Amino acid sequence: DPDKAALEALKAALDAEPALKVVLRGHADPAEKNPGALALARAKAVQAAALGVRAARIEVKSFGADLPIPLATPEGRAMNRRVDVDRVLK
């Protein structure tokens, strides 16, 4: 489930700047089954949770397990199950 505080911060930033667009980059742990689909699902969950924000302002991309955080611990693998937010430059 998306982090509530992070979602509120994302929504606040989008509300404060009506022209702002973002890209949600979904990631997965290389050990997860079907990392591309899981990463996409994570990014779409964040997009869906940004209530009241037009979908056209939030692009979703899946990076699967292509950009892992190289930590071989359970905590490190958990860090790969993430969604990064990037501003779209004009």
Secondary structure, 3 states (H helix, E strand, C coil): CCCHHHHHHHHHHHHHCCCCCEEEEECCCCCCCCHHHHHHHHHHHHHHHCCCCCHHHEEEEECCCCCCCCCCCHHHHHHCCCEEEEECCC
